[in-house]
Amino acid sequence: MATEPLANEALNIMHDWVQSESLRKHCYAVADSMKHFAQLRGDDVDLWEAVGLLHDMDYESHPNLERSPTEGHPFIGVAWLRDHGWSEEVCRAILSHADYANVSRQTPLEKTLYAVDELSSFAVAVALVRPTKSIHDVDVRAVRKKMKDKAFARAVNRDDIIRGAEELGMPLDAVINEVITALKADAERLGLVGNRQLNTASETERGLGNPVS
């Protein structure tokens, strides 16, 4: 009998735990980025996507705004996953994306999750303020510009984004570009297809295939 892909199982678990559409979309976006980086590295795509889907499974019910090093998110979710037979590789990666969990990031899986978590949300936010509300109208320059605007997407920690790229050993612009590429591939599920007519018109106006700044 064929074993169900981990990502399918993870998606069902995440849906059971998370009712907020915005948090679900965040998990989709992070999973998209994880899947993309796994493909680039030749790593286990199914495993990496599953980690992206599960990393915030308990955030809605146990947000841990106090950043407790022992209680709430992500400890509740990880305890449940361990009880249900998920590997320590998955559990450790999820713990390591929260700095206050005091679990050092050692593997490419752990470092990538940290690198794409905040950045995936930020790229989505940038897309939603574009005239087209489309991820296809977002490029590295647009993300960089918004990173400098401290009033924009205040909840996203810019330092985490920068540190994440450093830990991966990649230039920040390269990480941003790969995350954007990953999100474009799942634009429909993320609600980031946007107004295609506006997008086409803006590109035609410039006479280029590049996004409008």
DOKE-262941 format. One line per field, with one value per atom (N, C-alpha, C): residue number from 1; x negated, y, z negated. Coordinates in steps of 0.1 Angstrom, whole numbers. Each point is the difference from the previous one (the first is absolute). Layout:
BEGIN
n (NUM|...) $
px (X|...) $
py (Y|...) $
pz (Z|...) $
This chain:
BEGIN
n (1|1|1|2|2|2|3|3|3|4|4|4|5|5|5|6|6|6|7|7|7|8|8|8|9|9|9|10|10|10|11|11|11|12|12|12|13|13|13|14|14|14|15|15|15|16|16|16|17|17|17|18|18|18|19|19|19|20|20|20|21|21|21|22|22|22|23|23|23|24|24|24|25|25|25|26|26|26|27|27|27|28|28|28|29|29|29|30|30|30|31|31|31|32|32|32|33|33|33|34|34|34|35|35|35|36|36|36|37|37|37|38|38|38|39|39|39|40|40|40|41|41|41|42|42|42|43|43|43|44|44|44|45|45|45|46|46|46|47|47|47|48|48|48|49|49|49|50|50|50|51|51|51|52|52|52|53|53|53|54|54|54|55|55|55|56|56|56|57|57|57|58|58|58|59|59|59|60|60|60|61|61|61|62|62|62|63|63|63|64|64|64|65|65|65|66|66|66|67|67|67|68|68|68|69|69|69|70|70|70|71|71|71|72|72|72|73|73|73|74|74|74|75|75|75|76|76|76|77|77|77|78|78|78|79|79|79|80|80|80|81|81|81|82|82|82|83|83|83|84|84|84|85|85|85|86|86|86|87|87|87|88|88|88|89|89|89|90|90|90|91|91|91|92|92|92|93|93|93|94|94|94|95|95|95|96|96|96|97|97|97|98|98|98|99|99|99|100|100|100|101|101|101|102|102|102|103|103|103|104|104|104|105|105|105|106|106|106|107|107|107|108|108|108|109|109|109|110|110|110|111|111|111|112|112|112|113|113|113|114|114|114|115|115|115|116|116|116|117|117|117|118|118|118|119|119|119|120|120|120|121|121|121|122|122|122|123|123|123|124|124|124|125|125|125|126|126|126|127|127|127|128|128|128|129|129|129|130|130|130|131|131|131|132|132|132|133|133|133|134|134|134|135|135|135|136|136|136|137|137|137|138|138|138|139|139|139|140|140|140|141|141|141|142|142|142|143|143|143|144|144|144|145|145|145|146|146|146|147|147|147|148|148|148|149|149|149|150|150|150|151|151|151|152|152|152|153|153|153|154|154|154|155|155|155|156|156|156|157|157|157|158|158|158|159|159|159|160|160|160|161|161|161|162|162|162|163|163|163|164|164|164|165|165|165|166|166|166|167|167|167|168|168|168|169|169|169|170|170|170|171|171|171|172|172|172|173|173|173|174|174|174|175|175|175|176|176|176|177|177|177|178|178|178|179|179|179|180|180|180|181|181|181|182|182|182|183|183|183|184|184|184|185|185|185|186|186|186|187|187|187|188|188|188|189|189|189|190|190|190|191|191|191|192|192|192|193|193|193|194|194|194|195|195|195|196|196|196|197|197|197|198|198|198|199|199|199|200|200|200|201|201|201|202|202|202|203|203|203|204|204|204|205|205|205|206|206|206|207|207|207|208|208|208|209|209|209|210|210|210|211|211|211|212|212|212|213|213|213) $
px (-9|9|-9|3|-7|1|-10|0|4|9|5|-12|-2|-11|1|-11|-1|7|-2|6|15|6|15|5|-7|3|-1|-11|-3|11|4|11|13|3|13|-2|-11|-3|1|-6|0|14|8|14|8|-3|7|-3|-12|-5|3|-1|1|13|7|13|-2|-9|-2|-5|7|-4|-14|-3|-12|-12|2|-11|-2|11|-1|-8|3|-8|-14|-3|-14|-7|7|-6|-2|10|-2|-12|-2|-11|-13|-1|-13|-2|10|-1|-5|6|-4|-15|-5|-14|-9|5|-8|-1|11|0|-10|1|-9|-15|-3|-14|-5|9|-3|-3|8|-2|-14|-3|-13|-12|2|-11|0|11|0|3|7|4|14|5|13|11|6|10|12|4|12|-2|-11|-3|-1|-7|-2|13|9|13|8|0|7|-4|-13|-5|6|0|6|15|7|14|3|-9|2|-6|-9|-8|8|12|8|14|0|13|7|-8|6|0|-3|-1|13|11|13|5|-2|6|-10|-13|-9|-11|3|-9|-13|0|-12|-6|8|-4|-11|0|-10|-14|0|-12|-6|8|-4|-9|-11|-9|4|12|4|15|8|14|6|12|6|-7|2|-6|-15|-8|3|0|0|-2|12|12|12|1|-2|1|-11|-12|-10|3|5|4|10|10|10|-6|-9|-6|-8|-8|-8|10|11|9|6|0|7|-11|-12|-10|-8|1|-8|-15|-8|-15|-6|-11|-7|-5|-3|-5|10|13|11|2|0|3|-11|-12|-11|0|3|0|11|11|11|-4|-6|-5|-10|-9|-11|4|12|4|4|2|3|-13|-5|-13|1|12|1|1|1|0|-14|-10|-14|-5|5|-5|-8|-13|-8|3|-1|3|-13|0|-12|1|12|1|6|-2|6|15|7|14|4|-7|2|-3|-11|-5|10|5|8|14|5|13|-1|-10|-2|-1|-8|-2|12|9|12|12|1|12|5|-8|4|0|-9|-2|12|6|11|12|2|11|-2|-13|-3|3|-4|2|15|7|15|6|-5|5|-4|-12|-4|9|4|9|13|5|14|1|-11|1|-4|-3|-3|14|0|13|7|-7|6|3|-5|1|-5|-10|-5|-15|-3|-14|-8|7|-7|-5|4|-4|-10|-6|-10|-14|-10|-14|-8|-13|-9|0|-1|-1|12|12|12|0|-5|-1|-10|-12|-10|4|8|5|9|9|9|-6|-11|-8|-5|-3|-5|11|12|12|4|-4|3|15|8|14|7|-6|6|-2|11|0|-9|4|-8|-2|9|-1|-12|-4|-11|-14|-7|-13|-11|-4|-10|-14|-3|-13|1|11|1|-2|5|-1|-15|-7|-14|-8|3|-8|3|12|3|-8|-2|-8|-15|-4|-14|-3|10|-2|0|8|0|-13|-7|-12|3|12|4|2|-3|3|15|4|14|8|-5|8|3|-10|3|11|0|10|14|0|13|5|-9|4|6|-7|5|14|2|13|11|-3|10|3|-10|2|9|-2|8|14|3|13|8|-7|6|6|-7|5|13|3|12|9|0|7|15|6|14|4|-6|4|-3|-11|-3|8|9|8|-8|-11|-9|-1|10|1|2|9|3|7|0|7|-9|2|-9|1|12|1|-9|0|-8|-15|-3|-14|-5|8|-3|-2|9|0|-13|-3|-12|-13|-1|-11|-1|12|1|-4|4|-4|-15|-7|-14|-7|7|-5|-10|1|-9|8|-6|6|-3|-7|-3|11|1|10|-2|11|-1|-5|-9|-5|9) $
py (-12|12|12|10|12|9|6|9|13|7|13|10|9|9|8|3|8|13|7|13|0|-11|-1|-2|-8|-2|13|7|12|11|0|10|-3|-13|-3|4|-3|4|15|7|15|5|-6|5|-3|-11|-4|10|5|9|15|3|14|3|10|4|13|8|14|-2|7|-1|7|10|7|-8|-7|-9|-12|-5|-11|4|12|4|3|4|1|-13|-10|-14|-5|3|-4|7|13|7|-5|-3|-5|-14|-8|-13|1|9|2|3|9|4|-12|-7|-12|-10|-3|-9|4|13|6|-2|4|-1|-15|-9|-14|-5|5|-4|6|12|6|-8|-5|-7|-15|-5|-15|-7|7|-7|-6|-4|-7|10|2|10|-2|-12|-4|4|-4|4|15|7|14|7|-4|6|-2|-12|-4|9|2|9|14|5|13|1|-10|0|-1|-7|-3|10|9|8|9|4|9|-6|-13|-7|4|3|3|15|8|15|6|-5|6|-3|-12|-4|3|1|2|10|12|10|3|-2|2|14|10|14|4|-7|3|-7|-7|-7|-9|-8|-9|-11|-3|-10|-14|-2|-14|-2|10|-2|7|-4|6|-4|9|-2|1|-9|-12|-13|1|-11|-9|6|-8|-9|7|-7|-11|2|-10|-11|2|-11|-9|6|-7|-9|6|-7|-12|3|-11|-12|4|-10|-8|6|-6|-6|-2|-7|8|13|8|0|1|-2|12|-3|10|11|-4|9|11|-4|10|8|-6|7|10|-4|9|12|-2|11|10|-5|9|8|-7|7|10|-3|9|13|1|12|11|-4|10|2|12|3|-3|3|-2|-15|-9|-14|-5|8|-3|-13|-2|-12|5|-2|5|-6|8|-4|-6|-13|-6|-6|-5|-6|9|-3|8|2|-11|1|11|-1|10|14|2|13|6|-8|4|4|-7|3|14|3|13|11|-3|10|4|-10|4|3|-2|2|14|9|14|6|-4|5|-4|-12|-4|9|3|9|14|5|13|1|-9|0|0|-7|0|14|6|13|10|-1|9|-2|-12|-3|7|-1|5|15|8|14|5|-9|4|3|9|3|-12|-10|-13|-10|2|-10|-14|0|-12|-3|-12|-4|1|-1|1|15|9|14|4|-10|2|-5|8|-4|3|-3|2|15|8|15|4|-4|4|-5|-12|-5|7|3|8|14|6|13|0|-10|0|-4|-8|-3|12|11|12|9|-3|7|-6|5|-6|0|8|1|-11|-7|-10|-14|-7|-14|0|8|1|-13|-9|-13|-9|3|-8|6|-9|4|0|11|1|-6|1|-6|-16|-6|-14|-4|9|-2|0|10|2|-11|-3|-11|-14|-2|-12|-2|10|-1|-3|7|-2|-14|-6|-13|-10|3|-9|1|12|2|5|6|6|15|7|14|2|11|2|1|7|2|-13|-10|-13|-7|1|-7|6|13|7|-4|-1|-4|-14|-9|-14|-1|8|-1|6|11|5|-10|-7|-10|-11|-4|-11|5|12|5|1|4|2|-13|-11|-14|-4|7|-4|12|9|13|-1|-10|-2|-4|-10|-4|11|8|11|12|1|11|12|-3|10|1|-6|2|14|6|15|3|12|5|-1|-11|-3|11|6|10|12|4|11|-4|-12|-4|0|-5|0|14|9|14|7|-3|7|-5|-12|-5|5|1|5|15|7|14|2|-8|1|-6|-9|-7|-11|-5|-9|-11|-11|-11|2|11|2|6|-2|6|15|7|15|3|9|3|8) $
pz (0|0|0|9|1|-13|-4|-12|4|-7|3|-1|10|-1|-13|-6|-12|2|11|2|0|5|0|-14|-8|-14|-8|3|-7|3|13|4|-8|-1|-8|-14|-6|-14|-2|9|-1|1|9|1|-12|-7|-12|-11|-1|-10|3|12|4|8|-6|7|7|-4|5|15|9|14|2|-7|2|-5|-12|-5|9|6|9|12|5|12|-3|-13|-4|1|-6|1|14|9|14|5|-2|6|-5|-13|-5|5|2|6|14|7|14|1|-9|0|-4|-10|-4|11|7|11|11|3|11|-4|-12|-4|-1|-3|0|14|9|14|5|-4|4|-5|-12|-7|3|6|2|-12|-10|-13|1|-11|-1|0|12|3|-9|-1|-8|-15|-5|-14|-3|9|-2|1|10|1|-12|-6|-12|-12|-1|-11|2|12|2|-4|3|-3|-15|-7|-14|-10|5|-9|-9|4|-8|-3|0|-2|-13|-11|-13|-3|10|-3|-3|7|-2|-14|-4|-13|-12|3|-11|5|2|7|-7|-13|-8|2|-2|2|-10|-11|-10|3|11|5|-11|-7|-10|6|-6|5|-2|-6|-3|3|2|1|12|5|12|13|10|13|-1|6|8|-8|-13|-9|0|1|-1|13|11|13|1|-4|0|-9|-12|-9|7|7|6|12|7|11|-5|-10|-6|-5|-6|-5|12|12|11|10|-5|8|10|0|9|-4|10|-3|-8|-6|-8|10|12|10|3|1|2|-13|-11|-13|-3|2|-3|9|13|9|-4|-4|-4|-13|-10|-12|4|9|3|7|5|7|-10|-13|-10|-8|1|-8|-14|-6|-15|-4|10|-4|-3|3|-3|6|13|7|12|0|10|14|10|14|6|3|4|14|4|13|11|12|11|-2|-4|-2|-11|-11|-11|5|6|5|10|9|11|-6|-9|-6|-7|-7|-7|11|11|10|8|2|8|-8|-12|-8|0|-5|0|14|8|14|9|-2|8|-3|-13|-4|6|-1|5|15|7|15|3|-7|2|-3|-11|-4|11|6|11|12|3|11|-2|-12|-3|1|-1|2|14|9|13|7|10|7|5|4|5|-11|-12|-11|5|8|6|-4|-3|-3|13|11|13|3|-8|1|-11|-6|-11|5|-3|3|-13|1|-11|-4|9|-3|-8|4|-7|-15|-2|-14|-8|6|-6|-4|9|-3|-12|0|-12|-13|1|-12|-7|8|-6|-6|3|-5|-13|-11|-13|-4|7|-3|7|10|8|-6|-2|-5|-13|-10|-12|-7|1|-7|6|11|6|-4|-6|-5|11|3|11|-4|-12|-5|2|-2|2|15|9|14|4|-5|3|-6|-13|-6|6|5|7|12|8|12|-3|-11|-4|-5|-7|-5|12|10|12|8|-2|8|14|1|13|0|11|0|-2|-8|-3|13|10|12|7|-1|6|-7|-14|-7|3|0|4|13|10|14|0|-7|0|-7|-11|-7|10|6|10|11|5|10|-5|-13|-6|-1|-5|-2|13|11|13|5|-3|4|-7|-11|-7|-2|9|-1|-2|6|-1|-14|-6|-13|-10|2|-9|2|10|3|5|8|4|16|6|15|3|-7|1|13|4|12|12|7|11|11|2|10|-4|-13|-4|2|-4|1|14|10|14|5|-4|4|-4|-13|-6|8|3|7|14|7|13|1|-11|0|0|-7|-1|12|7|11|-4|-12|-6|-7|-3|-8|-15|-4|-14|-7|-13|-9|0|-2|-2|-14|-1|-14|-8) $
